Amino acid sequence: MNFDIDFVVTWVDGSDPVWLKKRRQVDSRSGDKQTLRYRDYGVFKYWFRAVQKYAPWVHRVYLVTDNQVPVWLNMNNSKLRIIDHSQIIPSSALPTFNSNSIELNVFKIKELSEHFVLFNDDMFLNAPVKKSDFFSSKGLPKDMAVQNAIMPIEDFDYISVNNIKIINQHFSKSEVLKTQLFKFFNFKYGYYNILSILLLPWPRFTRFLDPHVPVSLLKSIFKNVIEENTDSYKKTVYHKFRSKEDNSFWLVRYYQLVLGKFKPRFIGFGKKYNFNEINAILKDIKRHKHKVICVNDVELSTDEFKRNSDLLLRSLNNNLKNKSSFEK
């Protein structure tokens, strides 16, 4: 594989007084303002340790922040680039506390490689990975084109509807399946194929399964999707907080799927856990069951949050004891 692959990760320190002051000044009454979305529980340095240990081949790591840098970060690391929101988001839309706005602008990072992987800061490499875990030898993103039904239980589901609405406006489900049949129904998806089969009678796409793992993306397709959907993009970018009217970068992923610009990936690549599933998380870290894990924050009591944080930090430290070159 003779092409570079970059990692992009978004991060915020929700306890930073300067950042909190900016947020209070905006104080919009609409959108998603959950404190959970900004809570940092001290594990981010292990994200970098895991990258160095499990993906030493990465070309560059781009850390996207709002004028924040972890105190322990080694700014002189040759692979590291710090990207402030002001470098990629219109000044008239700043400050923003909307993850959708931030992620929809990462393609604007100067010098970003055509092939890159977008991480949230709660997604950790958990075992050695190869370039081929993220892209094929021909440069196609690795992914899963599994269809899913709309089952709204939270505001986030509106965003998925907004994304799939655009897909149905631009693409015919029957034509996509004709040309991409064996990418949409593939043995690597295992039992997930049942979902797509059950949704065959529906004339339009209802939703795609969105695995909570780092997403492999092509910068050129990202740029084209934004240019084709300028109105939707601008609407999202100017929402200070996450809104039901937003689109997300998952729209770019959906385009890659319906265009056939991907190669099927096995379902066991990654796993999402909620933070209250601490025993399962610790077991996965110890046994390296999945190559990537996502630790999704949820509502916990103060005592339970502290207990789980301590256990997670201890487990990560046991697994990733050595300081990385990304640390001072």
PLY file of the C-alpha trace (Angstrom):
ply
format ascii 1.0
element vertex 328
property float x
property float y
property float z
element edge 327
property int vertex1
property int vertex2
end_header
0.00 0.00 0.00
1.97 2.94 -1.33
-0.24 5.72 0.01
-0.25 7.62 3.31
-3.02 7.26 5.87
-3.65 9.99 8.45
-5.60 9.83 11.69
-7.86 12.74 12.69
-9.18 12.94 16.24
-11.48 15.54 17.78
-11.06 16.43 21.45
-12.32 18.93 24.01
-11.50 19.55 27.66
-14.92 20.29 29.09
-13.44 21.37 32.42
-11.38 24.20 30.93
-12.56 27.52 32.52
-11.92 29.51 29.32
-13.90 27.04 27.24
-16.71 26.97 29.83
-16.91 30.76 29.79
-17.29 30.76 25.99
-20.01 28.16 26.26
-21.91 30.14 28.88
-21.73 33.25 26.70
-23.40 31.39 23.83
-25.86 29.58 26.14
-28.29 28.65 23.40
-31.57 27.18 24.60
-31.83 24.90 21.58
-29.81 21.89 20.52
-27.80 19.33 22.43
-25.98 20.80 25.44
-25.37 17.63 27.43
-22.38 17.92 29.74
-21.58 14.28 28.95
-20.55 15.28 25.45
-17.67 17.33 26.85
-16.60 15.30 29.90
-12.93 14.32 29.94
-11.90 11.58 32.35
-8.15 11.50 31.82
-7.69 8.70 29.30
-6.73 10.68 26.20
-3.00 10.11 26.56
-3.70 6.39 26.20
-5.30 7.12 22.83
-1.88 8.32 21.68
-0.02 5.46 23.36
-2.27 3.02 21.53
-1.64 4.73 18.18
2.12 4.52 18.67
2.00 0.91 19.85
-0.60 -0.50 17.47
-0.36 1.76 14.38
3.25 2.97 14.12
2.77 3.23 10.34
0.39 6.21 10.59
1.57 9.15 8.50
0.26 12.03 10.62
-2.08 12.57 13.56
-4.27 15.66 13.40
-5.72 16.76 16.74
-8.72 19.05 16.20
-9.45 21.29 19.21
-10.93 24.61 20.28
-7.73 26.43 21.21
-6.90 23.69 23.70
-3.93 21.36 24.04
-3.46 18.68 26.73
-0.72 19.79 29.14
1.17 16.53 28.67
1.21 16.66 24.84
4.58 16.85 23.09
4.04 19.53 20.48
7.39 18.73 18.87
6.38 15.26 17.71
7.00 15.23 13.95
3.81 13.27 13.26
1.54 15.58 15.25
-0.41 18.55 13.90
-2.72 20.69 16.07
-5.74 22.03 14.19
-7.73 24.80 15.82
-11.39 25.20 14.89
-10.55 28.60 13.41
-8.39 26.90 10.77
-11.25 24.88 9.28
-14.56 26.48 10.36
-15.81 29.89 9.16
-15.09 32.58 11.76
-18.74 33.68 11.63
-19.75 30.22 12.92
-17.38 30.27 15.91
-17.31 29.40 18.69
-19.11 26.13 18.13
-19.98 23.34 20.52
-21.54 21.20 17.81
-19.61 18.02 17.03
-21.45 17.74 13.70
-20.19 21.14 12.61
-16.63 20.32 13.63
-16.54 16.91 11.94
-18.11 18.19 8.71
-15.13 20.53 8.32
-12.19 18.19 8.87
-11.67 17.73 5.12
-10.42 21.34 5.05
-7.30 20.47 7.01
-4.34 21.54 4.93
-1.99 18.71 3.94
-4.53 16.11 5.08
-3.98 12.93 3.07
-6.58 11.66 0.61
-6.93 8.59 2.84
-7.71 9.35 6.47
-9.50 7.85 9.46
-11.74 9.97 11.68
-11.75 9.12 15.39
-13.69 10.44 18.36
-11.59 10.68 21.51
-13.54 7.79 23.06
-12.43 5.35 20.33
-9.25 3.45 21.18
-7.06 1.09 19.23
-7.04 -2.11 21.28
-4.74 -4.38 19.24
-2.20 -4.11 16.41
-3.79 -2.79 13.22
-2.55 -2.70 9.65
-3.26 -0.21 6.90
-5.41 -2.94 5.37
-7.73 -2.77 8.39
-8.80 0.68 7.20
-8.26 0.69 3.42
-7.93 -1.86 0.64
-4.77 -2.14 -1.46
-6.61 -0.09 -4.10
-7.31 2.68 -1.60
-10.97 1.92 -0.88
-12.22 2.53 2.68
-13.07 -0.59 4.68
-16.68 -0.47 5.87
-19.99 -2.31 6.21
-23.00 -1.54 4.01
-25.60 -2.95 6.37
-29.08 -1.48 6.12
-31.04 -0.72 9.25
-34.49 0.49 10.23
-35.28 3.85 11.76
-36.01 3.25 15.44
-36.02 6.74 17.02
-35.27 6.79 20.72
-33.20 10.00 20.99
-32.66 13.30 19.20
-29.58 11.91 17.46
-31.87 9.74 15.31
-33.22 12.85 13.59
-29.73 13.48 12.24
-29.64 10.00 10.71
-32.98 10.73 9.04
-31.59 13.99 7.63
-28.61 12.13 6.20
-30.61 9.32 4.63
-33.09 11.81 3.16
-30.29 13.30 1.07
-29.15 9.85 -0.02
-32.65 8.97 -1.22
-32.88 12.28 -3.08
-29.70 11.55 -5.02
-29.69 7.76 -5.37
-32.10 4.96 -6.32
-31.96 2.05 -3.90
-32.75 -0.48 -6.64
-29.98 0.85 -8.89
-27.48 0.86 -6.06
-28.28 -2.75 -5.17
-28.01 -3.80 -8.81
-24.49 -2.45 -9.10
-23.27 -3.09 -5.53
-25.15 -6.28 -4.62
-22.20 -8.23 -3.22
-20.99 -5.25 -1.23
-24.39 -4.81 0.40
-24.83 -8.53 1.05
-21.52 -10.01 2.12
-20.44 -12.95 4.26
-18.21 -10.61 6.31
-21.33 -8.99 7.79
-22.48 -12.27 9.33
-25.94 -12.14 10.93
-26.25 -8.43 10.05
-27.19 -9.54 6.53
-30.59 -10.44 7.95
-31.32 -6.75 8.51
-30.64 -5.89 4.88
-32.69 -8.85 3.65
-35.69 -7.88 5.76
-35.53 -4.34 4.38
-35.40 -5.43 0.73
-39.15 -4.78 0.15
-38.73 -1.12 1.13
-38.30 0.96 -2.04
-35.93 3.45 -0.41
-33.08 3.33 2.06
-34.36 3.59 5.63
-31.02 3.86 7.39
-27.56 2.33 7.51
-26.11 0.57 10.52
-23.68 3.03 12.10
-20.96 1.14 13.95
-19.22 3.22 16.61
-15.73 2.73 15.22
-13.25 5.05 13.51
-14.45 5.77 9.96
-12.20 5.48 6.92
-12.79 8.37 4.53
-11.65 9.72 1.18
-10.94 13.43 1.24
-12.03 13.90 -2.39
-15.46 12.34 -1.79
-15.84 14.35 1.42
-15.23 17.57 -0.51
-17.67 16.58 -3.28
-20.44 15.73 -0.81
-20.12 19.11 0.88
-20.17 20.92 -2.47
-23.29 19.00 -3.57
-25.13 19.76 -0.33
-24.06 23.31 0.49
-27.36 24.37 2.05
-27.47 21.43 4.45
-23.81 21.94 5.29
-24.25 25.64 6.08
-27.31 24.98 8.22
-25.34 22.54 10.37
-22.22 24.68 10.60
-24.13 27.63 12.05
-25.82 25.59 14.77
-23.85 26.29 17.94
-25.02 23.05 19.54
-26.05 19.75 18.02
-29.54 20.11 16.56
-32.29 17.90 15.17
-31.86 19.75 11.87
-28.19 18.85 11.51
-26.46 16.61 9.07
-23.33 14.78 10.15
-20.18 13.46 8.54
-21.96 10.10 8.37
-23.53 11.53 5.22
-20.10 11.30 3.59
-19.82 7.70 4.72
-23.25 6.95 3.23
-22.15 8.42 -0.11
-19.11 6.15 -0.07
-21.38 3.17 0.53
-23.95 3.85 -2.21
-21.21 4.78 -4.68
-19.49 1.48 -3.97
-16.34 3.31 -2.89
-15.53 0.84 -0.12
-14.53 -2.75 0.55
-16.47 -4.93 3.02
-15.01 -5.35 6.50
-15.65 -8.13 9.04
-18.21 -7.31 11.73
-15.81 -8.13 14.57
-13.42 -5.25 13.88
-14.72 -2.98 16.65
-17.12 -2.82 19.56
-19.00 -0.03 21.32
-19.48 -0.20 25.09
-21.38 2.14 27.37
-19.37 3.31 30.36
-21.63 1.42 32.77
-20.47 -1.86 31.13
-17.12 -1.53 32.86
-16.51 -5.26 33.38
-16.98 -6.02 29.68
-14.70 -3.10 28.78
-11.94 -4.32 31.09
-12.22 -7.85 29.74
-11.94 -6.65 26.14
-8.87 -4.52 26.93
-7.20 -7.45 28.70
-7.95 -10.00 25.97
-7.72 -7.62 22.96
-10.94 -9.14 21.67
-11.61 -6.27 19.26
-9.09 -4.16 17.38
-10.99 -1.00 18.28
-13.26 -0.23 21.22
-15.50 2.77 21.84
-16.19 3.75 25.45
-19.39 5.77 25.29
-20.10 8.01 28.28
-23.51 7.65 29.91
-25.31 9.02 32.97
-23.72 7.62 36.14
-23.76 8.57 39.78
-20.70 10.48 41.00
-19.42 7.43 42.88
-19.95 5.05 39.98
-18.31 7.45 37.53
-15.23 7.76 39.75
-15.05 3.99 40.30
-15.36 3.19 36.60
-12.88 5.92 35.64
-10.31 4.55 38.10
-10.78 1.00 36.82
-10.52 2.09 33.18
-7.38 4.15 33.80
-5.76 1.25 35.66
-6.59 -1.19 32.88
-5.33 1.11 30.13
-2.16 1.80 32.07
-1.50 -1.92 32.53
-1.89 -2.43 28.81
-0.09 0.74 27.68
2.53 1.39 30.37
5.16 3.05 28.22
5.01 6.76 27.53
4.60 7.56 23.86
6.60 10.07 21.85
3.42 12.16 21.83
3.97 12.87 25.55
6.43 15.27 27.16
0 1
1 2
2 3
3 4
4 5
5 6
6 7
7 8
8 9
9 10
10 11
11 12
12 13
13 14
14 15
15 16
16 17
17 18
18 19
19 20
20 21
21 22
22 23
23 24
24 25
25 26
26 27
27 28
28 29
29 30
30 31
31 32
32 33
33 34
34 35
35 36
36 37
37 38
38 39
39 40
40 41
41 42
42 43
43 44
44 45
45 46
46 47
47 48
48 49
49 50
50 51
51 52
52 53
53 54
54 55
55 56
56 57
57 58
58 59
59 60
60 61
61 62
62 63
63 64
64 65
65 66
66 67
67 68
68 69
69 70
70 71
71 72
72 73
73 74
74 75
75 76
76 77
77 78
78 79
79 80
80 81
81 82
82 83
83 84
84 85
85 86
86 87
87 88
88 89
89 90
90 91
91 92
92 93
93 94
94 95
95 96
96 97
97 98
98 99
99 100
100 101
101 102
102 103
103 104
104 105
105 106
106 107
107 108
108 109
109 110
110 111
111 112
112 113
113 114
114 115
115 116
116 117
117 118
118 119
119 120
120 121
121 122
122 123
123 124
124 125
125 126
126 127
127 128
128 129
129 130
130 131
131 132
132 133
133 134
134 135
135 136
136 137
137 138
138 139
139 140
140 141
141 142
142 143
143 144
144 145
145 146
146 147
147 148
148 149
149 150
150 151
151 152
152 153
153 154
154 155
155 156
156 157
157 158
158 159
159 160
160 161
161 162
162 163
163 164
164 165
165 166
166 167
167 168
168 169
169 170
170 171
171 172
172 173
173 174
174 175
175 176
176 177
177 178
178 179
179 180
180 181
181 182
182 183
183 184
184 185
185 186
186 187
187 188
188 189
189 190
190 191
191 192
192 193
193 194
194 195
195 196
196 197
197 198
198 199
199 200
200 201
201 202
202 203
203 204
204 205
205 206
206 207
207 208
208 209
209 210
210 211
211 212
212 213
213 214
214 215
215 216
216 217
217 218
218 219
219 220
220 221
221 222
222 223
223 224
224 225
225 226
226 227
227 228
228 229
229 230
230 231
231 232
232 233
233 234
234 235
235 236
236 237
237 238
238 239
239 240
240 241
241 242
242 243
243 244
244 245
245 246
246 247
247 248
248 249
249 250
250 251
251 252
252 253
253 254
254 255
255 256
256 257
257 258
258 259
259 260
260 261
261 262
262 263
263 264
264 265
265 266
266 267
267 268
268 269
269 270
270 271
271 272
272 273
273 274
274 275
275 276
276 277
277 278
278 279
279 280
280 281
281 282
282 283
283 284
284 285
285 286
286 287
287 288
288 289
289 290
290 291
291 292
292 293
293 294
294 295
295 296
296 297
297 298
298 299
299 300
300 301
301 302
302 303
303 304
304 305
305 306
306 307
307 308
308 309
309 310
310 311
311 312
312 313
313 314
314 315
315 316
316 317
317 318
318 319
319 320
320 321
321 322
322 323
323 324
324 325
325 326
326 327
